[in-house]
Amino acid sequence: MQQAQNAGLSDADLIQQAQSRGMSASQSQKLQSRIKNIRSKSGVSSTNAADSTNTQGRQLNYKPDSNDSLSTQKDIFESLKPKIFGADIFKNKNSSFEPNLKLATPLNYIVGPNDQLNINVYGNSLVNWKLEVSPEGNINIPGVGILNVGGKTIEQASVAIKSRLAANNYAVGRGTSVQVTLGNIRSIKVIIIGQVSKPGTYTLPSLATVFNALYMAGGPTDNGSLRQIEIIRNNRIIRHLDVYDFLVKGDQKNNIGLQDQDIVRVPTYRARVELAGQVKIPALFEVLPGESLDDIINYAGGFTDSAYTARIKVSQISDQQRKITDVLEADYKNYVPLRGDKYTIESIINRFENRVVINGAVFKPGDYELQNGLTLYQLIEKAAGLKEDAFTERGTITRLKPDNSTEMIGFSVKDVMNKTVNIPLQREDIINISSIFDLRDKYVVTINGSVRKPGKFAFSENMKVEDLILKAGGFAEGASTKRIEVARRVSNADPSSKSSSVAQVFSVNIDGPLKPNEANFVLTPFDIVSIYSLPGYEKQKTVKVEGEVLYPGSYTIKTKNEKISDLIARAGGLTASADVEGGSLKRENIAILGIDKNKADTAAFTLERMAQANRLKRAYKDSTTNADTQQRNNYVGIDLGAVLKTPGSKSDLLLEDGDIIRVPKQQQIVRVNGQVLYPSAVVYDSSKSFNDFVSNAGGYGPDALRRGAYVVYPNGTVKGTRKFLFFNNHPSVKPGSEIYVPKKSESKGNTAQNILGFTTGLASLGAIILGILSLNK
């Protein structure tokens, strides 16, 4: 389709050309449907939609001198045409059939004008001549004279030269030898006519053959014969060249050497037939009188391995239409191919005439031959018998009924093996014998807790607790061997009782190493074994102190009640430039909320990137509507000054594993971000108010939500704006804080509702004021 579009062809042109190249009506309909389907999926219309409704009698509208369009059209339909057997031999760029000019001089080579003869005299006389044959066919031997060699073979010319030299006092044969070879060879003119790609007169080396000439002319055209190529010399046909002899047998007996003014004529073919389907070389084959269908099959390389050879379908030309004929295998050698025959060799049917299948709990499942009188017992014996885990109560046979539907036949495997039941088998029977393991859940046991590889393991009979612990890699560090619980399924619980047991729990003690039969507690399928840690076992827990302390770094918690003040004291206390109010505590969510930090969308809050604190505000606002999407802050707001002033107070928190305490330098700026005209950092001044800092950032933007503005303090705490009557009570601002002004949300109600709500609020406010005035009176 892409090539057709590039050539300026519409879809209708494409279909029409396919039909003109031999595509059947059913195939062209399928092609049209496929094109339509692709167009609908890609959303691309035909290059000429109007043409798609009228495909009869249209001619291709090519651009003048548009050779590219013509070549593209040929490429489109090239795959639709069956190839002509042997036609590509002269079009293959890798096989030029060039003559070998370095071969020994053939004795039957005819000497002619412009040839060069090398005469080497050695022995008693030493001389070497290179003589060119004149247009009259003569050579001039120095000191000897003129000798005519034209029209003679190399062998005849050698005899004549030796005789002339002997007559001129050269002791030829008496101590002197003469060798005559061909030096530079002449060129000849050969005329190639008929059904060839490039007919004309060609200049070729005098050693050229018919194949060389055909290659130079591009080989026969699609209408040219490959089997009756004529070589004409002196106005008579001297040979007929059959290319099939070379392709099939490697025979070049008629690939003769050409002479000057020879004519190579390629006539049109007489008859061709097509072989399609399951042959090794499907193609169009040229047929000569006297050849049979068997010969054509041999030209095609014979049948493929999956070919149905008993009968071949033949589509023949009968007057004004075609007809179908079947040719039986016995008639292949006698059937005479006719013009336009198309032979289709089909595949064998994909089915078995004598197969039975056995699957399941036998040692050798698979396909077996259905012999006469084969019974189910005999088939099981052929499959090497039943496995030990075979379920012997029941097996099944899936059998084909005469209408090709299936039915299921059950049988007792035990009775078959005891020969109390004899079941004869039929073609395509499928026998299935189940394993006892296929008919139940997979037996596993589970071990959790303080072992090196907790998880589920395959159950085995007489498996004990020690065996399962070994499968799990043994005890982990700190595991208790004196308190092991085994939970077992309950199958007889009382459904009418609220306090009925849902599991049986056993306690098992193992002292010391895992010795055989020490616990001697046998497990059953689906047991869950739990290994607990020693009561006093604790892994080391580390915390970090960063920033303005004398000895920043990582510290290991010494006691369970170690607090923030203790850690600051261990770090040597604060430096002189420390900002006590900006001290912060970072704690992972799993320690704060008891949830997995990987599942919580934690907002990474750092003093260096305080601008991200707006997420906290949005999370707070969204918590009333969608708690699942709430983002969580992993900073705990602490008052480090109060902690250090009153160690051990409620604000002096206990340390947790992974805590990070950071004490920054004294802060001197305030950041203003969000819906302000120019977000910036402003120098802190205690005399400035909240709105002053906003004014230093250009003031509020047109979409600013003033009542939603908030402050993020250096220690991680957040304070929002309070609303009193018509006034916004903004929080105080400290050094190192960030002011954030959020954006107004889109109004979800209509204007009338907003006006009504505003009016109702005013009325309520007026009622409150009147009530206060009345009380004062």
N, C-alpha and C positions, 0 to 999 in steps of 0.2 A: 504494500500500500504506500510505503514511503517512497519507493522508487517510482511508482506510478504518479504520485503527486509531483515529484521532481521533474518528471517528463511531461507534465501538463495534462495527464489523463484523469478523467473522472472515474468513479466507481463503475459506471455503466460501460465505459470504454474497457475497463479491466475485465469485466465479465464477458463482454463481446469478444475480446481477443482470446480469452481462455477458451471460449467455445470454438473459435476459428482454428485453434491449435489442437482440437480433438477432445476437449473436455466434454463429458457426457452431460445430459440435462440434469440428472440427479446430483452430480458433482458440482455443477455450476450453481445449483440451488443452495447446496451446503456452503459453497464459497460466499454466496451473496448473504446468507444468514450470518456467517462468521464476521464478514465485514460490517454488517449492520450492528452486530453485538458489540464489536470493538468501538464503533463510532459512538454508540449510546453510552458505553462505559467511560470513554475518554472525553465525551462532550464535544467532539470535533465532527462537523458535518462534512459531507462529500465535497470534493472540489467543484462539483457542478451538480447541485441538487436537482435541478430541472431535468438533467439527463437521466437520472435514475429511474424515471417513470417510462422512458422510451428507449429500449435497447435494440429495437429491430431496425435494420437497414441504415444504421448510422455509420459514417466514415470518420476515421480519426482526423482531428483537426490539428495537424502538425504545423509548427512554425516553419517558414521557408528556411532551407539549408540548416535545419536543426538536427545535425548528425548525433548530438548527444542524446536527444530524445529518442531517436531510432535505436541507438545502442542500448539505452536503458530499457526500452520496451522488450528487446530481445532477452535481456538479462532476467526480466520478470518471469517470462514464460519458459525459460530454458529448462527448469526442473520439471515442467509438465510433459516434455517430449521424451519418449523412450530413446535412449542413446543407440547409435548405429554401431554395431560390433565392428571394431577395427578402424573406425573413422578417426580416432584421436591419435593413431600411431604417427601420422605425419604432422600433427599439430602440437605434439609434445615438445616443449622447448628443450627438454633434457636429452632428446634423441634426434640428432640432426642427420644421421646416415651419411656423414661426410666420408669421402674415400680416404683410405690410408695411403699417402704418397710415399711412405718409407718402407713399403714392402719390397721384397726381392722382385726383380723384373719378371713378370710372367712370360713363359716361353711362347705363348700364343698371342702375345701383344703385337698388333699390326703397326708397323712403323709408318709414319706419315710426315708431311711437311711440318717444320718447326720443332720436331723432336731433336733431342741432342743425344748422340751416341758416344759413349766413352770407350775408346779402343786402347787397351793396355797390353803392350808387347813386352815380354820379359824372358829372361834366360840368356842365350847367346847375344840376343839383340835387346836393347832397352829403349823403349819409346812409349810415350803416352799422348794420345790425341783426343781432343774433345771436338767433335764435328757435328755441325747442325745440318739437318736435312733440308734441302732447298725445296721451293714450291714444286719443282719438277720431280722430287723424290730422290735426288742425288746427293751423295756426299763426295767431297774432294779430299782424298787421302794424300798427304804431302809425299812427293817423290814416287807416288804410285799412279795417281790419276783419279778420274771420276768413276764412281760406282753407283749404280741405281739400286736403292734399297726400299723405295716407296712401295707400299702394298704388301711387303714381305713381313713375316713374323720375325721376332727377335732371333729365334733359332735359325730361320732361313737366312737372315741377314748376316749372322755370325759365320755360317758356312761360306757365304759368298766373299766375305772379307778375308777369311783365312785363305781361300783359294787364290785371291788376287795378290795377297802378300807373298804366298809361296811362289807364285809365278814371277815375282819381282825380287828373287834372290833372298827372301827371308826364310830361314831354316825352320819353317813351321813343322813341328812334329819331330825335329831332329835337334833338340836342345833349346828350341824357342817355342814359347806358348803364347797364345792370344786369348784375351778375355774381352768380350763385348757386353757392355751393360748400358742401361738406359739412364741418361742424365736428366736434364730438365725435360719434363713432358709437355706436350703441346696442349692447347685448348681446342675444344670441339664445340660446334653449334648444334644444339638439340632443340627440336620444336615440340612443345607440349600443348595439346589441344584437347577439346572435349569438356567434360564436366569436372574441371579442376578450378580451384579457387583463383589462381592467377595464370591463365593460359598465356603463351607467348614463346619467344625464342630465348634460350638460355645458353650462356657460355659456361661450359663445365670442363673440369680436367678430363683428359682422355681416358683416365682410369674410372670414371664415374659409371655407376650402374643405374638401373631403372628407379630403384628406391631413392637414390640421390636426386634424380631429376624430379620425382614426384614431391619430395620434400621441398625443393626449391620453389615449386609451383603451388605450395600450400596444401597439397593432397586433394583427393576427390571431394567434390561438394556433396551435399546431402542426397542429391539425385545421381551422383556418380557411382559407377560400379567399382567394387573392390576385387572382383573375381574374374573379370574378363578384360583386363587392361591390355591393349594391343601395342606391340613394338613393331613399327613399320620401317623397313629398310629397302631402298631401291624399289619403292612402290608396291611392295608386297609384305604381308604380315608374316614375320618370321617367328614370333613367340606370342603366347598369351600368359600374362602374369596373374596368378591367383594369390592375393595377399593372405587368404585364410591358410594356405599351405605354410606360410612363414609363421603366422600367429599360433596355429594349432600344433604343427609338427616341427617348426623351425627349419623348414625346407626352403632353400633359396635357389633351386635349380633353374628357375626362369628369371631370376634377378640378374640378367646378363649385363656384360659391359656394353656401353653405348659407343657408337661411332659417329663421326661427323655427318650431320644432316639426317640423323635418325629422327623418327617421329614417334612420340609416345601419345597414344590416344586413349582417353578414358570415356567409354560410352556410358549411357544411362543404364541403370540396373534393370533387369528383366522382372524379377519378382522378389519381394521381401515378405517375411513373416515375423511375428513378434512372439517372444517367449517371456512370460511374466510369472511372478509368483516364486515358488520354491525351486528355483534353479540357481546355480552359483553365479552365472553372468546373465541376468535378464537384460535383453536388448532386442534390437531389430537385426535379423539375419538375412543375408542375401542367399537365394536358393538357385542352384543350377539344375538343369534337366538331369534326371536320373537319381537325384538325392531324395532321401526319405526323411521322415520325422526323426528317426533314430540318429541320423547324421546331424541334424540341427541340434538335438539334445547334446551330442558330443561337442559341438562347437560352443555350447553354453557351459561347458565344464561339467555337465551331469547334474543330477538332482542334489539338493541339500539334504542334510540328515533328517529333517522333519518333513520331507516331501511325501505326499500320497501318490505313489507311482502306479497304482493299479489302473487308473483312468485319468485321462487328460481332457479337459473341456476345450473345445475349439469353437471360436466365433468366426463363421465364414461369411463371405459375400455371396448372396443369392439374388440374382437379378437386381432389383431396386432396394433390397433390404438385406439384413443379416439374419443368420440362423445359428443355432447352437447344435454342435455335434460332439458326441463322446467317442474318444479313441481308446480302445483297450490296450493294455500293455503288450499283449501278444501281437498286435498289429502295428507297433511302432516302426518296425523295419519295412513294412509294406505300404504304410500310408504315405501318399505323395502330397507334399505341401502345395497349397494353392495360393494364388496371389491374394494378399490381404488377410491371410489367416492370422488369428491371434490365439495362442495356446496359453492357457492358464493352469499352472500346476499348483494345486491346493495343499494345505498342510494336513497332516494326519489329525484325527479327532483327539482332543485332549481328554481321554478317558482310558480306563484299563478294562480289558475283557476278562481278566482272571486275577483280580486283586482282592484281598481282605486285609483289614487293618486291626491291630490290637494295641491298645494303650493302657497305661496305668501301672498297677503293681505286678509287673512281670519283669524278668531280668533283661529281656531283649524285645522291647516294644518296637513297632514299626509295621511296614508293609510286607505281606507274604503272598506267595503264589497259591491260588485256589486250585488245588488238584481235585480230581474226580473223587467224590465221596468224603472230602475233608470235613471232619467234625470239629466242634469247639474244643473238645479235650485234646485232639491231635494238634490244634493250633497252639494251645497253651504249652504243650510239650515242645513244639518248634520254637517258641519264645523262651525256652530254657526254664519253664515252670514259674510258679507263683513266688513272689517275694514273701518274706516272713511277716511283713506288715499288711498283707492283702486282706481286705474285708471280704470274708467268705460267705456272708449271708446273702448278698445280692450283687449281681452284675447286670449290665445292659448290652443289648445289641441294637444298633441303629441300622435299619434295613431299608433299602429302596423298594418301593412298591412298583407295580407295572406302569403306573402313570407318572413315575419319577418323583412322587412325594415320599416322605419318610415316615416310618413307624418305629416305635420303641418297644423292644421285647425284653422283658426281665427274666432272669434265671438265677438259680441258686448255685454259686460257685462251688460250694461244698458238695452238692449233689453231682455236679459235673465231674469234679475230681474223684469222687467215689464211684463214678461210672454208673450211677443209678439213673442218670438222665443223659440221653444222647441227642445232641442238637447238630444237625447238618448245616453247613454254612452255604451262603449264596454270594454271588458277585457283589462287591462293594459293601459287604457287611463291615461295620465298625464296632469292635468289641471294646468295652471299657470296664476294667476291674479296678475299683477304687482302693486307695490305701486308708488304713484306719486313721492316719494323720490328716488325710484330706477331709475327713468327716467330723472334725472337732476343731476348736480353737487351738492355736499354737500354744503349747505349754511353756510358760515363762515364769521366772521368779525375779523379784525386784529387790535391790539393795540401795539404801539411801544413807546419807550422813557421812560420818568420818571414815571413809574408805578412799583409796586413791583413784578408783575408777567406778563411781556409782553408776547405776543404770539397770537395764533389763538384761537377763541372761537366759539361755535355753535351759529348760528343766530336764533333769535326768532322775531316774528312779534311785531311791536311797540317797539323794543329795542331802547333805547336812549343812548346818550353818557355817561350819569351818570351811567346807568346800566352796560355798558361795563367796565367802570373804576372800579366799585365795583367787577365785575368778575375778574378783573386783580389785586385785592388786595388793591385797593386805590392808591392814589398818593405816589410816592417815596419822600424822603427828598429832598427839593430844587425844586420841580416841580412847574411850573407856571400854575396857574388856569385861567389866562387871555388870554392865547394864545394857543389854541388847534385847530389843523387842521384836517379836514376830507377829504380824497381823495376818489373819487367815479369813478367807471368805466364809460367810454363814449361809447355808442353804436351807435351814429350817427355822428361820425367824418367824415370830408370830406377828402377822400383819395387823391384828386387832389390838396390839398392845403398843402404847406410846413409848414404853421403855424397853422394847425388845432390842436385842443386840444386833448390830449391823456388822460386827467383826469380832472374831476371837483374837485376843491379844495374849501372847505368852512371853514371859521374861526368861532370858537365857544368860548365864554367866560363863565367861571363859577367863580363866586365870593364866597369866603368862603366855608363852608362845602357843601357836596353833598346833596342838598334838592330836593324833587320831583318837576318836571316840572320847574326846574330853567333854564337849557339851552333849554329844550324842543326841541332838535334836534333829529329827528327820523332817525335811521340808516337803510340802505338797505343792502342786501347781498353783500359781498366782499368789503365793505368799509374798509379803512385803517385809523385808528385814531392815530395821532401823538401828544404826550405830551412832551413839551419842558421844559427845566430848566429855573429858574429865571436868568435874565441877569447878576446879580452880585453874583450868587451863585458859590462858589468855595469849593472844598474839600481840606483838608490840604494835603500839599505835603512835603515829608521828604527826606532828603539827609543824607549821612554819611561821616564822616571824620575819616580816619584811619591812624595809623602810628605816625610819629614824630611831633605831635602838642601837645600843653599843655593840651587840653581838648578834646580828641578824643571821638566820639560817634555820635548819630543821632541828627539831627537838623531839625526843621520845617522851610520851606521857609516863610519869613515874607512878602516880596513884590515881585511883578512880575518881577522887574528888579534886583533882588538880584543876585550877581555874585560870581565867585570863590574867588576873593580877600575878599569880604565881609564875606564869610563863614570861610575863614582862620582866619580873624580877630576875628570873634565870637568864634572860637576855641582856642583863646589865642595866635595865632601865632605859628611859628615853634620852635622846640627845637634846641639846639646847635649841635646835631649830625644829623640833617636832611640833606638829599641829595636833594637839590632843583631841580636839573636837572632830577632826577628820579621820580618826582611827576607825578602821572597819574590820569586820569579821566575815570572811567568806566560808560558807559551809554548804557542802553538796546536798542536793535534794533528798538523797536517801537517808541522810542524817537528820534533816529538818522534818520531812513529811513521811518518811518510811516508804518512799517509792523509789523505783529504779530511775536513776538520773538519765539513762538512755531513752526512757519512755516519756520523760517530762521535757517539755520544750523550754529549757532554761534560758533565760535572758542573761547573756554574758555582760556583766556590769563591771567596768573598771573605771578608775578615776581618770585615766587617760582618754577614755571614750565615753564620757558621761552623756554624750548626745543621744545614746541609744536608750536612755531612760524613758523616752516617750512610750516605748513598748509596755513598760510597767503600768503607765496610766491607761493605755488602751486595754490592757489585760484587766485592770480593775473595773473599767466601764463595762467590758464585755462579760464579766463574771455573772452579771444578773441575767444574761440572756443565753449564754452558752458556756457552761463550766468546762466542757470537754476541751475547748480550744484555748483555755486560759493559759497564759504564759506565766512562769513562776520565777521570782527573783531568788537567786542563791546567795544573797547578802543579808546578814542579820544586822538590823540597826542597833548599834550599841553606843553607849555614852562612855567612852574610854576615860574621860576626865573623872566622872563619878566613880567608875570602877577602881581607878588608882587612888582616889581620895578615900574611898570606903571599901577596902578589900573584904571579900566575903559577903558583900551585900547581894540582894536579889539580882541586881544588874551584872554582877560578876559571874558570868556563865561558866558552867562546867565545860571542859574541852572535849571535843569529839575527834575521832580519827580523820585526818585530812583537813582539819581547820587551817585557815590561812589568816593571820592577823597582820594588817598592814598599817603602818603609821606614816603618813605623808609629811612632807615639809609644809611649813606654814604657807597657806594659800593667799593669793593677792588679787585674784580675778574672779569674776562671775560670768558664766556663759549664758547667753540668751539665744534660744533656738525656737523653731516652730513657725507659727504664723505671725512673724514680725517682718518688717520691711527689709531689714538688713541684719540677718543673724550674725552675731559677733561676740567677742569676749570683751567684757567691760571691767575696768579697774575697780576694785571694791572700795567703797567709801561708806562708813557706818552711817553717815548722814543721809544717804540716799534711800528712798523707799522702793517698793516693788515696781511701781509705775515709772520711777526715775530710771531704773535699769532698763525697762522696756523702751523708754524714750531714747536712751542711748543707742538702742539697736534699731532706731528708725520709727518706733511706735508700732501699734497693732496693725496687722494686715486687714484687708477687707473681709477675709473669711475667718478671722480670729474668733475663737470661742473664749471670751474673757473669763466667764465664770468657771471654765474648766482649766484655767492655768494652774500650774503647780510648780513646786520647787523640789529638786533632788539634792539632798545634802551630801557632804563628802563621806559621811559614814554609811551611806546607803539608804537612809530613811527618806521617805517622801511625804510631803504635806501638800494638800490641795487647797483651793480657794473656797472659803465659806460664803454662803449667801445669807444676807440679813435684809429683809424687805427688798428695796431696790438697789442695795449697795453690795459690792463685792469686797469681802474682807480677805485680802491676800496674805499669805504666810510671810514671816520674816525671812530675810536673805542674809546668809553668812558667807564668809570667804570660801571660795572653792565650790560654791553651789552652782546648780544649773537651773535656770528658769526655762520652762517649756510651755508654749502657748499652743494648744491643739487647734485643729480645724473644725469648723462647724459641720455637724452632720446634716444630711439632706432631710428636709421636712417630710414626715410621713403622713401628715394630715392635710386636709384642704384648708383654704384661707378662712372660710367661715368658722370652722372648728377652732382654729387658732384665735380668732377674734373673740369667740364665745368664751374660751378658756381665760383669755386675758381680762375680759370684762368681768367674769366671775371672780377672778383674783382681786381685782380692784374693789368690787363690792364687798368681798370678805374683809379686805384691809380697812375699808371705811367703817364697817361694823365694829371692828376691833377698836379703832380709834375712838369712835363714839362711846363705846363701853368704858374705855379708860377715862374719858372726860367725865362721864356720869359718876363714876366712882370717886373721882377727885372732888366733885361738887358735894 
